[in-house]
Amino acid sequence: MKSAVAVVVVLVAVVVDLALPAKLPTYIKACKRNDPKLNECALKNGQEAIPKLIDGDAKLGIPKLDPLEIEKVVVGDSKSGRGLGITFSCYKCLISGLRNVKLEDAIFDLEKKRIELRGSVASIGVNGKYTANGKVLILPIKGDGDANLTLGDLKLTYKTDFELQKGKDGKDHIQLKSPELDFLANQFKIRLTNLFNGDKTLGNQMNVFLNENWEEVLKEFRPAVGQAVGQVITLIVNQIAEKVPYDEIFPK
């Protein structure tokens, strides 16, 4: 599915400045809100925190992120008549390669309450059980088996607004809203087993066709995976930010 998945790490790592616990872990450093170089500070701190956060942190409420499991992702709608005209579902998708995400830019606009993060990763793998039904361009496709997808040379962008809400402690807390996750990939390889009721000849032909037309296939996969991963990122960050007041996250 999509490379967008990789940004999970980017946001959680950079937003460490949005998710400080009651006691700041030694591997996370805060940035003052009035720092004229706030973005540079957030970028540096995010880059340093990513390796630690990838393995998860129980105190922060962050699960292990590599591999990251997403319960279900649904791509496309065979009844819509759009794009490939295919319904593709992946169950218990394991996303691997997130620990290699490189955070390249962090933009925090505290007045407009806007965040933008950019990063890259050389390769992301997605493995899980799938079901597929519909058409790929002019060819019918149907299957139920194992999916192995690999995306290469990814560029990731996560954008989100945030608002301040009163917590149980009576203090303002950050809440992310309207997240958008997008990505570009220069490579996409796909392998599906048990296509067409196990017909190996038809299955091999379809896999070859999917890989030869990977750019069109990826267009169909991008929105659904981006949304799924964006929701995971937002949930993680909001859970953390709920514990820590805004004034402690961005001290004056």
Phi, psi and chi 1 to 4 in degrees:
 res  aa     phi    psi   chi1   chi2   chi3   chi4
   1 MET       - -120.5  -54.6 -159.4  -20.1      -
   2 LYS  -117.5  153.9  -84.7  174.1 -170.3 -178.0
   3 SER   -69.6  -19.6   59.7      -      -      -
   4 ALA   -49.0  -25.8      -      -      -      -
   5 VAL   -50.7  -36.9  177.0      -      -      -
   6 ALA   -58.1  -31.1      -      -      -      -
   7 VAL   -66.6  -12.7  176.8      -      -      -
   8 VAL   -49.2  -45.7  165.5      -      -      -
   9 VAL   -66.6  -43.7 -176.3      -      -      -
  10 VAL   -56.5  -50.2  176.1      -      -      -
  11 LEU   -67.0  -48.7 -179.1   66.1      -      -
  12 VAL   -59.9  -36.9  173.3      -      -      -
  13 ALA   -71.4  -44.8      -      -      -      -
  14 VAL   -74.7  -35.1  177.7      -      -      -
  15 VAL   -78.0   12.8 -177.9      -      -      -
  16 VAL   -55.6  -28.3  -66.2      -      -      -
  17 ASP   -74.7   -8.6  -67.9  -49.6      -      -
  18 LEU  -107.3   -0.2  -65.1  175.0      -      -
  19 ALA  -141.1   44.6      -      -      -      -
  20 LEU   -73.4  135.8  -51.8 -177.2      -      -
  21 PRO   -80.2  178.2   29.8  -35.2      -      -
  22 ALA   -53.8  -40.5      -      -      -      -
  23 LYS  -118.6  122.6 -113.8 -172.6  176.4  179.7
  24 LEU   -71.3  122.7 -168.0   62.0      -      -
  25 PRO   -60.3  152.1  -23.9   35.1      -      -
  26 THR   -63.3  -24.1   55.4      -      -      -
  27 TYR   -86.9   -1.3   62.7   84.8      -      -
  28 ILE  -117.2  129.5  -62.9  178.0      -      -
  29 LYS  -116.4  139.0  -59.6  175.3 -176.7  177.9
  30 ALA   -85.2  160.3      -      -      -      -
  31 CYS  -124.1  134.3  -62.8      -      -      -
  32 LYS   -73.8  142.4  -66.9 -175.9  178.0 -179.3
  33 ARG   -65.2  -27.6   71.0  177.2   75.9  168.7
  34 ASN   -94.7    7.6  -65.1  -38.5      -      -
  35 ASP   -64.7  120.2 -174.0  -17.3      -      -
  36 PRO   -61.3  -17.6   22.7  -34.1      -      -
  37 LYS  -113.8   43.1  -64.7 -175.5  178.0 -178.5
  38 LEU   -57.4  -45.0  173.7   61.3      -      -
  39 ASN   -63.4  -41.7  -67.4  -23.3      -      -
  40 GLU   -64.2  -39.1  -70.2   89.8  -25.2      -
  41 CYS   -64.1  -46.7  177.4      -      -      -
  42 ALA   -63.3  -39.2      -      -      -      -
  43 LEU   -64.0  -48.2  176.3   60.8      -      -
  44 LYS   -61.7  -46.8  178.9  177.0 -179.0  -64.4
  45 ASN   -67.3  -36.3  -68.6  -10.1      -      -
  46 GLY   -65.4  -42.2      -      -      -      -
  47 GLN   -61.3  -38.7  -69.8  171.1  -27.9      -
  48 GLU   -73.9  -29.5  -66.7  176.1   -6.7      -
  49 ALA   -84.5  -25.4      -      -      -      -
  50 ILE   -51.3  -50.9  -75.5  177.8      -      -
  51 PRO   -57.6  -34.1  -26.1   37.9      -      -
  52 LYS   -75.4  -42.4  -59.6  -69.3 -176.0  179.9
  53 LEU   -71.8  -26.1  -71.1  169.4      -      -
  54 ILE   -58.2  -36.4  -73.1  -64.4      -      -
  55 ASP   -82.9    0.1  -68.4  -34.4      -      -
  56 GLY    88.8  158.3      -      -      -      -
  57 ASP  -150.0  107.6 -170.4  -41.4      -      -
  58 ALA   -60.7  -36.7      -      -      -      -
  59 LYS   -66.6  -32.4  -67.7 -178.7 -179.9  178.9
  60 LEU   -87.4  -10.2  -72.8  172.0      -      -
  61 GLY    77.8   23.8      -      -      -      -
  62 ILE  -103.2  123.4  -61.8  175.1      -      -
  63 PRO   -77.7  171.9   32.4  -37.8      -      -
  64 LYS   -63.2  131.7 -175.4  176.2 -179.2 -179.8
  65 LEU  -105.5   -4.6  -61.0  173.3      -      -
  66 ASP  -145.0  102.5 -167.0    0.9      -      -
  67 PRO   -78.6  155.3   30.4  -36.9      -      -
  68 LEU  -108.3  129.0  170.7   69.8      -      -
  69 GLU  -101.9  129.4 -179.0  175.0  -57.5      -
  70 ILE  -114.5  125.0  -64.2 -179.3      -      -
  71 GLU   -56.8  -48.0 -172.1   65.3   24.2      -
  72 LYS  -157.0  137.9 -178.8 -179.8  179.1 -179.4
  73 VAL  -132.4  129.5  178.1      -      -      -
  74 VAL  -114.3  129.3  179.2      -      -      -
  75 VAL  -116.7  128.7  176.1      -      -      -
  76 GLY    75.2  179.3      -      -      -      -
  77 ASP  -153.7  110.6 -179.9   -4.1      -      -
  78 SER   -64.5  -14.8   59.0      -      -      -
  79 LYS   -94.4   -7.8  -62.1  179.3 -179.1  179.8
  80 SER   -78.3  -25.9   68.2      -      -      -
  81 GLY    77.5    6.5      -      -      -      -
  82 ARG   -95.2  150.8  -61.3 -177.7  -59.9  100.2
  83 GLY    49.5 -124.9      -      -      -      -
  84 LEU   -77.7  -17.9  -57.3  179.9      -      -
  85 GLY    64.4   44.0      -      -      -      -
  86 ILE  -130.1  144.4 -179.1  176.0      -      -
  87 THR  -107.7  119.6  -63.3      -      -      -
  88 PHE  -128.1  122.5 -176.7   99.0      -      -
  89 SER  -119.6  135.9  -60.6      -      -      -
  90 CYS  -118.0  130.2 -178.2      -      -      -
  91 TYR  -111.5  137.1  -55.9   89.2      -      -
  92 LYS    48.9   53.9  -65.0 -164.0  177.8  -64.6
  93 CYS   -72.0  125.9  -63.9      -      -      -
  94 LEU  -100.1  119.6  -80.0  179.7      -      -
  95 ILE  -100.0  121.5  -45.6  -60.0      -      -
  96 SER  -120.5  150.4   58.0      -      -      -
  97 GLY   109.3    0.1      -      -      -      -
  98 LEU   -66.6  -25.3  -62.7 -176.9      -      -
  99 ARG   -68.1  -11.9   69.5  175.9   56.2 -105.6
 100 ASN   -96.8    6.4  -62.6  -42.6      -      -
 101 VAL   -65.0  135.9  168.1      -      -      -
 102 LYS  -112.4  119.6  -64.0 -180.0  179.7  178.8
 103 LEU   -79.1  124.8 -179.5   61.9      -      -
 104 GLU  -114.8  -19.6  -62.5  174.6  -17.8      -
 105 ASP  -158.1  142.7 -159.6    6.6      -      -
 106 ALA  -139.7  121.2      -      -      -      -
 107 ILE  -121.6  116.4  -57.7  171.0      -      -
 108 PHE  -115.9  115.3  -72.4   76.0      -      -
 109 ASP  -109.8   96.0 -170.9  -31.6      -      -
 110 LEU   -72.5  -27.6  -59.5 -174.5      -      -
 111 GLU   -70.5  -45.2  -69.8 -172.3    3.2      -
 112 LYS   -86.3   -4.8  -65.7 -177.3  179.1  179.5
 113 LYS    56.2   57.8  -64.0 -177.0  174.7   62.7
 114 ARG  -135.1  139.6 -177.3   76.3  174.4  164.3
 115 ILE  -130.0  138.1  -59.1  167.5      -      -
 116 GLU  -137.2  129.1 -179.1  171.3  -16.8      -
 117 LEU  -125.1  138.9  -53.5  172.5      -      -
 118 ARG  -130.4  141.9  -62.1  170.9 -171.2  158.3
 119 GLY  -156.4 -177.3      -      -      -      -
 120 SER  -149.3  161.1   64.5      -      -      -
 121 VAL  -153.9  140.9   62.8      -      -      -
 122 ALA   -68.9  -38.6      -      -      -      -
 123 SER  -157.6  140.2  178.8      -      -      -
 124 ILE  -130.4  133.5  -70.8  -67.6      -      -
 125 GLY  -111.0  144.0      -      -      -      -
 126 VAL  -129.9  123.1 -178.7      -      -      -
 127 ASN  -130.8  138.0  -66.4  -81.5      -      -
 128 GLY   179.4 -177.6      -      -      -      -
 129 LYS   -86.9  142.2  -63.2  -66.7 -177.5  179.1
 130 TYR  -132.5  160.0   84.1   93.0      -      -
 131 THR  -132.4  141.4   59.5      -      -      -
 132 ALA  -140.1  140.7      -      -      -      -
 133 ASN  -156.8  132.3 -171.3   31.3      -      -
 134 GLY   140.9 -143.4      -      -      -      -
 135 LYS  -133.9  141.9  -73.8 -173.9  177.3 -179.5
 136 VAL  -108.6  107.9  177.2      -      -      -
 137 LEU    56.1 -109.9  -58.3  179.5      -      -
 138 ILE  -103.1   -1.0   60.3  173.5      -      -
 139 LEU  -104.2  135.5  -61.3 -178.8      -      -
 140 PRO   -73.2  149.3   27.3  -35.8      -      -
 141 ILE  -140.6  137.8 -178.8  172.2      -      -
 142 LYS  -152.8  133.2 -174.6  176.5  180.0   62.0
 143 GLY  -170.9  166.6      -      -      -      -
 144 ASP  -158.2  101.7 -179.5   -8.5      -      -
 145 GLY  -172.4 -139.4      -      -      -      -
 146 ASP   -98.9  139.9  -63.5  -38.5      -      -
 147 ALA  -116.0  134.4      -      -      -      -
 148 ASN  -131.0  109.8 -174.3  -45.9      -      -
 149 LEU  -121.2  140.6  -45.4  175.8      -      -
 150 THR  -133.7  127.2  -57.1      -      -      -
 151 LEU  -113.6  137.4  -62.8  110.2      -      -
 152 GLY  -122.5  152.3      -      -      -      -
 153 ASP    53.6   66.2 -170.3   15.4      -      -
 154 LEU   -96.1  140.3  -54.0  171.5      -      -
 155 LYS  -117.0  125.7  -59.9  -64.5 -178.7 -178.2
 156 LEU  -118.8  142.7  -45.9  163.2      -      -
 157 THR  -137.7  126.0  -58.6      -      -      -
 158 TYR  -121.1  125.9 -179.3   92.3      -      -
 159 LYS  -124.9  139.9  -62.4  179.0 -179.5  179.3
 160 THR  -156.2  148.8 -176.2      -      -      -
 161 ASP   -93.9  166.8  -64.8  -39.3      -      -
 162 PHE  -144.5  158.2   69.8   88.4      -      -
 163 GLU  -131.7  165.7   59.3 -173.7    8.1      -
 164 LEU  -106.4  129.2  -61.2  179.0      -      -
 165 GLN  -127.2  145.8  -64.3 -175.5  -10.9      -
 166 LYS   -71.2  129.6  -67.7  -67.4 -178.0 -177.7
 167 GLY   -91.9 -178.3      -      -      -      -
 168 LYS   -64.5  -20.2  -64.9  179.2  179.9  179.3
 169 ASP   -86.4    1.3   55.3    6.7      -      -
 170 GLY    80.9    3.7      -      -      -      -
 171 LYS  -106.3  160.7  -61.5  179.7  179.7 -179.9
 172 ASP   -73.5  137.2  -72.1  -27.7      -      -
 173 HIS  -129.9  147.7  -71.6 -107.1      -      -
 174 ILE   -77.2  139.3  -70.3  172.2      -      -
 175 GLN  -133.9  118.2  177.5  102.3   25.9      -
 176 LEU   -74.2  146.8  -59.4 -173.3      -      -
 177 LYS  -150.3  158.2   63.1  176.4 -173.6  176.4
 178 SER    51.0   51.0  -56.0      -      -      -
 179 PRO   -73.5  147.3   30.5  -37.4      -      -
 180 GLU  -134.2  125.9  -60.7  174.0    8.3      -
 181 LEU  -122.6  126.1 -179.4   64.5      -      -
 182 ASP  -137.7  162.4 -162.4   10.7      -      -
 183 PHE  -157.3  161.9   72.0   95.6      -      -
 184 LEU  -127.0  141.1  -65.4  175.0      -      -
 185 ALA  -131.0  141.8      -      -      -      -
 186 ASN   -99.7   -2.6  -72.8  -38.4      -      -
 187 GLN  -147.4  146.3  -63.6  176.6   -3.7      -
 188 PHE  -154.1  117.2 -179.0   42.2      -      -
 189 LYS  -116.8  140.6  -63.2  179.7 -179.3  179.3
 190 ILE  -138.0  139.7 -178.5  169.9      -      -
 191 ARG  -140.0  119.7  177.8   67.6 -175.9  173.6
 192 LEU  -118.1  131.2  -55.5  177.0      -      -
 193 THR   -97.1  162.2   67.8      -      -      -
 194 ASN    57.0   43.0 -162.3   41.9      -      -
 195 LEU   -79.4  147.1  -75.0  163.9      -      -
 196 PHE    52.4   50.4  -53.2  107.8      -      -
 197 ASN    57.9   33.6  -64.1  -42.8      -      -
 198 GLY    86.7    7.8      -      -      -      -
 199 ASP   -69.3  106.0 -172.6  -47.7      -      -
 200 LYS   -64.9  -37.7  -68.3 -175.3  177.8 -179.3
 201 THR   -64.5  -50.9  -61.1      -      -      -
 202 LEU   -65.8  -37.5  -69.0  178.4      -      -
 203 GLY   -63.7  -44.9      -      -      -      -
 204 ASN   -64.8  -39.6  -71.7  -23.3      -      -
 205 GLN   -63.8  -39.9  -69.4  175.7  -14.7      -
 206 MET   -68.2  -40.8  176.5   55.6   68.4      -
 207 ASN   -62.6  -39.9  -84.7  -62.0      -      -
 208 VAL   -63.3  -44.0  169.8      -      -      -
 209 PHE   -62.1  -44.2 -179.1   80.2      -      -
 210 LEU   -61.7  -40.8  -67.9  173.0      -      -
 211 ASN   -73.2  -33.5  -76.5  -79.1      -      -
 212 GLU   -70.1  -26.2  -71.5  179.7  -15.8      -
 213 ASN  -114.8   34.6  -64.4  -84.7      -      -
 214 TRP   -59.7  -31.5   68.4  -92.1      -      -
 215 GLU   -65.4  -40.4  -69.3  177.2  -73.4      -
 216 GLU   -69.9  -39.2  -69.1  -60.2  -45.2      -
 217 VAL   -63.3  -42.8  175.5      -      -      -
 218 LEU   -65.3  -32.4 -170.3   57.2      -      -
 219 LYS   -58.8  -36.6  -74.4  179.9 -178.0  178.2
 220 GLU   -74.2  -31.7 -173.0   80.2   -5.6      -
 221 PHE   -81.6  -27.4  -79.9   35.4      -      -
 222 ARG   -56.8  -53.5  -77.4  176.6   61.1 -168.5
 223 PRO   -59.4  -44.7  -23.6   35.3      -      -
 224 ALA   -66.3  -44.3      -      -      -      -
 225 VAL   -69.6  -40.0  178.0      -      -      -
 226 GLY   -59.0  -41.8      -      -      -      -
 227 GLN   -66.4  -43.7 -178.0  179.7   18.6      -
 228 ALA   -62.6  -45.6      -      -      -      -
 229 VAL   -70.0  -39.3  176.4      -      -      -
 230 GLY   -60.1  -37.0      -      -      -      -
 231 GLN   -67.7  -38.0  -71.2  175.0  -13.2      -
 232 VAL   -63.8  -46.0  171.3      -      -      -
 233 ILE   -59.2  -49.5  -64.0  172.3      -      -
 234 THR   -62.9  -40.7  -56.8      -      -      -
 235 LEU   -62.0  -45.3  176.5   62.1      -      -
 236 ILE   -61.3  -48.5  -68.3  174.1      -      -
 237 VAL   -66.2  -41.9  176.1      -      -      -
 238 ASN   -64.7  -36.4  -79.3  -22.4      -      -
 239 GLN   -63.6  -39.3  -75.0  178.1  -29.9      -
 240 ILE   -72.0  -48.2  -61.3  170.2      -      -
 241 ALA   -62.8  -25.3      -      -      -      -
 242 GLU   -63.5  -24.6 -177.4  179.5   -3.5      -
 243 LYS   -86.3  -19.0  -55.7  174.0 -175.3  177.4
 244 VAL  -123.0  125.9 -175.1      -      -      -
 245 PRO   -63.9  150.5  -23.5   35.3      -      -
 246 TYR   -55.7  -41.4  176.8   74.7      -      -
 247 ASP   -65.7  -21.1  -72.8  -20.3      -      -
 248 GLU   -88.7  -27.2  -66.3 -178.7   32.0      -
 249 ILE   -74.1  -45.4  -67.9  173.6      -      -
 250 PHE  -121.6   76.4  -68.9  110.8      -      -
 251 PRO   -64.4  151.8   26.0  -35.3      -      -
 252 LYS   -73.9      -  -67.0 -178.2  179.4  178.9
